[in-house]
């Protein structure tokens, strides 16, 4: 049957405004979802053919269709509200899929899988929905979430996730969290100009769901408490007393993914702040959203989830609701630890680092593709990045906090010992030496992100160990003992056929040597999302700096541990060896190449690394 979709759309939207007949309004709203599905099928089927078809979704904003459906969220009829919510979700998803189909990379097929990525088309729809729902429609959306009907609650969570899911599935949403954390902690973000990465609409939507629209009366209602209550209902904790019956696991997963996307949005906005951000409305709203999240203690909820034995599986590669819930909780911890000192302090004092490293070390966690974020990330990446972020926070904040302390031990040193007891050295050694599969762009991207996280982890633990010189070199002693033990175990297991002793320090500098020559090449790569070779080069250099004796993070107050004096500790000769190897890497020449040091100082790499 050939139906004029555009005409049918206009007719159903017209009938949906007919408040005189609730039945007609209800059925017209129900028909819209099916028309959207058919419109999507037609638009995607002719995306790369000679046939012409223009999707009606591109006209929904200008014709007022989105505004009509948003107004129906406040309808007195429950079924009409449900159909309107489903129609809005279908519009967002259909517009996103159509945009991806029309702009799908062709030819060599280079670049990341674009499944779930945001597009310019659907970001316009998201802006239009939030401008309506973010005001008077926010209370109605919050009521959907707290409904006793599980299907209604699930529908509300799915609708919210459809608006902000690219923050999870797009690598631009959380791909540079560690870099932002380091820049914020060392004040190197001052004067940094944020570039539009195409996700601002989704971040604004996520923040609006928490703080609403200040210009609209009644918009102070937040959806976040309702989402947290859904997730919290499944956590077995005596501190919460089991007040409510646990929601179905699939509803908890949706709610947790929504919270994770919101936390990543807030973390990004706050992490990219500059001296002028205090007057930026987006930054002010993000700070307000962070206050709400801290008040609701979502970091505590997430920590309880990842510590729960009920969400662990013997096979980490399986895609189960429990695995998705635990990964979403890991993303929440990553986002909150990167932007909230309250969250970081609580997580550090409650063993989040050891828990996260233990999860990341589980078999298959850093190899299996994430079902929450996509093929570009592994399931365990968020846990590894969360632990690394907390270590960076401890390293960067230890200078001020510990200089006035008369204690024989320090919080940062205790955290270093906790990480070492959790097998951080063995995990880092194994991952640094892992080869990258460049034939598969998605897999290579995932492996490089793991190596970046490991290098940041190494920079922080070596930095903390260097700063523990005043504590009888306890940190350095434990660190180098762990490195020696790992190296001996590696050689005993036959991991090195040449029999050459290559410890973690040498392996990291070998990685730097292998990465730098190709960083320029991958910045010009003809791909939808270039491999993060420059980011890996930066992380390797930071790790090398710490191994050579950098006591503080790179910034305005950086200091280097001297290796010349006999009083500088019994491990100064190891730092001197690291300096020698690093100099050899940066100054050595190869056939057909010049020295690497000028490469670091000039061009795209230099712009990223010079501080």
N, C-alpha and C positions, 0 to 999 in steps of 0.2 A: 504494500500500500504506500503510495507516494503522498506524503504529507508535507504541506508548506510549513516547515518548522518555524520560520520567523513569524508567520501570521498566527500560528497556534500559540506561540510564546506571548504575543501581544494580547491575544484574546484571554488567555489564562491569567495573565497579570492584571488585566482589566477586571475579570471576575473575582480575583483575589482581594480586590478593594471593596467588594460589595458586602458591606457589613449588614445590610438588610436581610440577607439570606445566609446564615451561618453554614448551612449545608453546601451551598454553591461555593462559598469561600473556601470551605474545607477541601472539597473535591478539586477545585481549581488549583489550590496550593499543592495537593498531592500529585496532580498531573505534571507539574513543573519538573519534578525530579526525573521523570521518565523522558520528558522532552529534552532535558539537558543531556541525558545519557545518549539519546539518538543524535543530538547535535554534535556531541564529542565523537561518536563513531563516524559520522559523515566527514567531519573536519580532518580527523586523523587519517582516514582512508584515502583522501585526495592530497595529503600533505606533499607527497613527492611524485605526483602524477600531473598530467596535463589538464585534468578536470579542475573546475573552479567551484569552491564553496566557501563562503564567509560565515564563520561561526557567529551565532547570535550573542555569545557571551561577551564579545567585544562591545556590544551595544547596551549591556545591562546597566552600566553606570550612567550613561547619557540619557537613557530612556526612563530612569528612575526605578528599574526593576529591583536593584539591590536595596534601595531605600524602602520599597514596598514590602519586601520580604523581611527586612529588619524590623519594620513596624509591626509585623505579624507576630514577632516574638513576645509582644505584650498583649496578644489576643486573649480574651477570656476563655476561648475554647482550647482545651488541652491538645486535641488532635491537630488543630490548625497550627499551634505553636510547634508541635513535633514535625509536621510536614514542612513548615517554613525553615526550621533548623536543618533538616535533611537536605532541603533544596539549596540552602546557602553553602553547606558543605560540598554538595555535588558541584556547584558552580565553581568553587575554588579549585577543587581537584581536576575538574574537566578543563578549566582554563589553563591550569598548570601543564596538564598532559598535552593539550593542543599546542601550547607554546613550545614545549620540548620537541614535539613532533615536527613543527615547522622550522626549528633551529637546530635540529640534530646534526652533529658533525658528520660530514661525509668524507669520501676519499679513503685515507689511510685508517680512519677509525681511531685516531690517536685521542688521548685524553681520558678522563675518568668517566665512569658510567654516570649518566645524567639523571638516573631514576631518582625522583624526589627532589631534584634541584629546583630552586626558585627561578621564575622568569619575570620579565617586565610586564607581561600580560596579567599574570595572577597577582602580582604585587599591587597593581592598580585596583583590582577587585578587593584585596585585603584592606587597602587604605579606605576604600568606600565603606566596607563593612564595619571597620573599627570606628569610623567617624559617626556611624549611627549606633552600633551596639555599644561602643565605648562610653556612651552617655546614658540615656534613659533605659537602654536595652540591657545594661550590665546586671541589674538586679534580677531580671528574668532569666538570664543565662546562669547566674549563681543558683537560682532556684532549681534549674534543671539538674545541676550537679548534686544537690542535696536531696533529690527526690528519692522516696522509698522504693520506687519502681526501678529496678536495676537496668532495664532497657532504656529508660529515659536518662538515667545518669550516664550510661555508656554513650548515648547519643550526644549529650552535652560535652563529654570529654573528647569524643571523636571530632566534633565541630571545632573545638578550641585547637586541637592538635593539627587539624587541616590548615588553620591560619598560620601556625608558627613552626610546622614541621621542617621547613628548609633549614632552620637553625640547627637541627640535628643532622640532617642528611646531606647538607652542603658543607664541604670542608672549609669553606670560608666562615662558617658559623662558629667553629671551635678549633680550627687548625693552628692558630697562632696564640693560644692561651698562655703557653709557657713564655713566649717572647714578651707578651704584654705584662705578664707577672714580673719578669726580670726588669723590664723598662720602668714599670711603676715603682718597684722597690728601690731602684738605683737612681731614680729621678732623671733617667735618660729620655723619658717621654716628653720632657719640657721642650716646647717648640716643635713637637712632632705633628705633622699635618695628616689627619686621617683621610684616607682615600675612600670613596664610595665603592663598596664591594657588592652592591646590588641587594643587600639584605636589610637595609634600613627600615623598609616597610614592615618586615616581620618582627624586627626588634621593637619598633614602635607599638606594634600590635601586642607583643608579649608584655611590655611595660604597661600598656593601657589596661590590660586584663587585671593588673595588680592594683594600680592607683586610679584607674578611670580617667575621666576628663574633667579637669578643674573648672571648666567653663559651663558645665552642665549640672543642673541641680539633681541631686540624688546619685551622682556618679561616684560617690565615695565608697560604694559597695565594691568589694574585692572578690574575685573568684578564687584567689589563692587559698584562703582558709578552707574552702569547700574541697579543693583538690587535695590539700594536705590531710584533711580529715578522712578522705577516701583511702589514701595510702596508709595513714596511721592506723586505720581500723584493722589492718592485717599484721601489724607489728605486735608481737607478744612481749610487752614490757609492763612490769608492775608499776612503773612510774606513771603510766597512763591509765592503769586500772581496768583495762578492757571494757571501757564504757559502752562502746557500740559493737554491734555484730559486724564481723569482718565482711567487707564487700567481696564480690567474686574477684578472683585473681586477674581476670582479663580487664576488669574495670580499674583495678589498682595499677596495672601496667600502663594503661592509657593515661591515667592521672599522673603517674610518676614521669612519664615522657613529657607531658605538658609542663610539669614543674621544672624538669631538666632544661627544656627549651627556654623557659622564662629566666632561669638562673644564668644560662649562657648569654642571653641578651643583656641582662643587667651587668654581668661580669665584663662583657665586651665594652659597653658604653663607659663604665667606670674605669676600666683598664686603659682606655684610649684617651683619658682626660689630659688636658693641658692646663696651664695657668689661667687661661681664659674660660675654662669649662664651667666655672662657678656661675656664670651668667647664661649658660646654654640651657634652654628649657628641657631638652632631652636629658641632659646630665642631671638636672635637678629632679626630674621625674624618676630617673634611674636610682638616685640616692634615696628617694622616698620609697621606691619599690624594695630596695635593699633593707631599709628599716623594717618594712612589713615582713620580709622573709626572715630577718633576724629575730623579730618578735615571735614569729610562728615557729622558729627553731627547726627549719627544714633540714639543716645540717645534722641535727640530732636524729631526726627520722631516717635520713639516708644512711647514717652510720649504723643504726640499729638493723637496717635491712641487710647491709653487706656483711654484718657480723652474724646474722641469723643462719643457723645450719640448715634451715628448711629450704633456703634458696640456692643451695649448692647441689651440684650434680657430679656423678662419677665421670660423665662424658661432657667436657666443657664445650665441645664443638656443636652440641645439639641446640636447636632453636626451640626453647621452651618458654612459657610465660615467666617461670621463676628466673631464668637466665636474663630475659629482657628486663624484668623488674630490678634485678641486681645491677645490670649495666646502667640503667637509667639512674639508679641511686649513685653509682660511681660518677656519672656525669654531673650530678648535683654537687657532690663533694668537690669535684674539679672546679666547677664554676664558683662555688662559694669560697673555697680556699684562695682563689685568685683575686678576690675583691673585698673580702670581709675579714678584718682582723679578729672580730669576735668569733667567727666560725673557725679561723685558723687556730686560735688559741685553744678552743674547745677540742678540736680534732687532734691537735698535737698531744694534748694532755690525756686523751682517751684512746691512744693506740691506733689511730687511723693510718699512720704510716706503715706499721708492721702488718696491719690487716690488708691494706691495699697491695703491698709488695707480695704478700702471701698469695693473694688472689691472682695477681699478674703472673706469678710463677707456676700456677697450675698448668698441667699439660694441655696444650692446644689453645690457651687463652690469647696468646700473642700471634697465633697462626690463623685461627678461624676468623672469617669475616664477620663483622658486626651486623646483627640483624636490626639494630636500632639506628646506626649511623650510615651503614652501607658498606660496600666492598672496599672503600678507600681506607677503612680503619679496622683494626682487629678488636675482638671483644675485650681484651685486657688492656687496651691502650689507655682508656680513661682512668683505670686504677693506677697504672704506671705514672701517668701524668699528674694525677692527684697527689700521689706520694712525693713526686718530684717537686711539685708546687709548694707543698708544706715544708720540704727541706730547704727550698730557696727562700721561703719566708723566714724560716728559723735562722738561716745564714745571714740574710740581709738585715734582720732586726736585732741580731745578737750584739752588735757593736755598742749600741746605746744602752741596752738592757743589762749587759754583763760587765760593762766598764765600772759601774757603781756597785757591783755585787761583790761581797767578800766571800762568797761560797767557793768551796774547792771544786765544785762541779757547776756546769751551766746547763740551761735547758737545751741549747743547741748541741752540746756534747752528748747529753743523754739521748737526744733524738738520733744523733749519728750512731751511737751504740745500738739503739733500737733497730735502725736500718741494717746495720752489719749483722745483728743477730737474726734478722729476717732473710739473710742470704742475698743482700744487695750486690755484693761483689761477684758472687757466682753468676747471678742473673745478668749483671752488666757484662761480664767477661764473655758469656755465651752469646749475647745479642750483638756485642760490638764485632765479634768475629763472624757473624752470620752473613753470608753473601746475599746480595740484592738481586732479585730476578727482574731485570730490566725489560724482558720480553713482554711482560704483562704490566701495563701501566697502573692498574688498580692495585695489584700486589706490590709493585715497586713503591708506590706512594705509601701504602700501609707500612712496609718495612722501613722506609726512610723516616716516617713519623716516629716509629719505635726507637730508631737509632738517635733521633733528635732528643727524645725524652731521656734516653739513657745518658747522653752526653751532658745534658743539663743536670741530671742526677749526680754524675761524677764530678761536675764542677762544684756542686754544693757540698758533697761529702768531703772532697779534698780541701775545699776552702775551710770548712768547719774543723777538719783535722789540723790544718795549719794554724788556725787560731787557738787551738787547745795547747799551744806551746807553754802557756802559763800554768797548765794543769798537769805538769810532769809528762807531757806528750802522750797522755792516755789515748786520745783519739787517733793520733798518728800511729802509735804502737799497735792498736787494734786493727787499724785499716791496713797497714803494710803486712801484718801477720796474716790477715785474711787474704790479701793478694798473693802472698807466698804460698799459702795453703791451696788456693785455687790453681795456681800455676803448677804446683807439684801434682795435684790431682789430675790436671789436664794432661801432663806428660805421662803420668802413670797409666792413664786410660788409652794411650796411643793416639791422642788427638793431634800430635804434631809429628809427622813422619820424618822430618829433618832432625828432630831431637834438639832443635834450637830453643832455648828458654825465651818465651815471649809472654810476659806478664800483662796485666790489664793496662798498665801505662804504655807499654810498647804497642799493644794492640790498638789503643786509642790514637796514638800518633800515626800508626800505619793507616788507620781510617782517615785521618786528616790528610795524609799524603795521597791517598787514593781519591779523595773527594775534591780537593781544591782545583786540580787541573781541569775538571769537567764542569765546574760550577757555572762558568760563563756560558758554556754550551747549552745547559738546560734552562738558563734564563731566557734564551731565544728559541726554545723548543716550540715547534708548531703543534701545540696541544691545547685542549680546552682548559686544562689545569696543569701547568708545568710541574714537573717533579721538584720538590723543595730542596734542591741541591745547595742553594745559597744558605738556606736556613740550617742545613746540616753542617756546612762549612763554619758558620757562625758558632753553632753549638760545640763543634770539635775544638775550635780555637779557645772558647771559654773553658772547656775541660782541660785543654793543654795549659792554659794560664794558671789554673788552680793547681795542677800537678807540678808546675814549675815554682810554686810558692806564693801565688796571689792569695793574700789573706782575706781580702774583702772583695765583694762583687765589683765588676768594672763600673766605674762611675767617678764622681768628682772626688770621693774620699778613698780611692783604692790605695792599698799599701801592699808591698811585696815583702815576703819573709826573706831576710838576707841569708845567703848560703856561705858567706865568707868567714864569719866568726865561729870560733869553736863553741861558743856559748849558745848558739842558735839551735841546738838540739842534735841528737844523734842521727836524725833522718835527713839532715841537710844535704848529705852526699847523694841521697836518692832524688831530691829535688834538683840538684845540680845535674845528675844524669838525665833527668827529664828535660832540663833546659838544653842540654847538648843535643839530644835527639830532636827536639823541636826546632832548634836552629838548623840542624842538618836538613830537616824537611823543608823549611822555608827558604833556605839559601842554595840547596842543591839544584843542579841543572840536569835536565834529561835531554836525550836526543830529540831535536826538533822543537824544544821548549826552552824558555828562559827560566830564571829563578822564580819561585812562587811568591816571594815577598812583594815584588812590585805588583803582582796580580791582586794581592790582598789589599793593597793601598789604592788601586786605581780601578775605576769602573763600577759595575753593579755590585760587586762584592764589597768594594771599599765603601760605597755609600751605605751599605747595610751594617758593616762591622765597625767603622771608625766612630768612636764616641768621644 
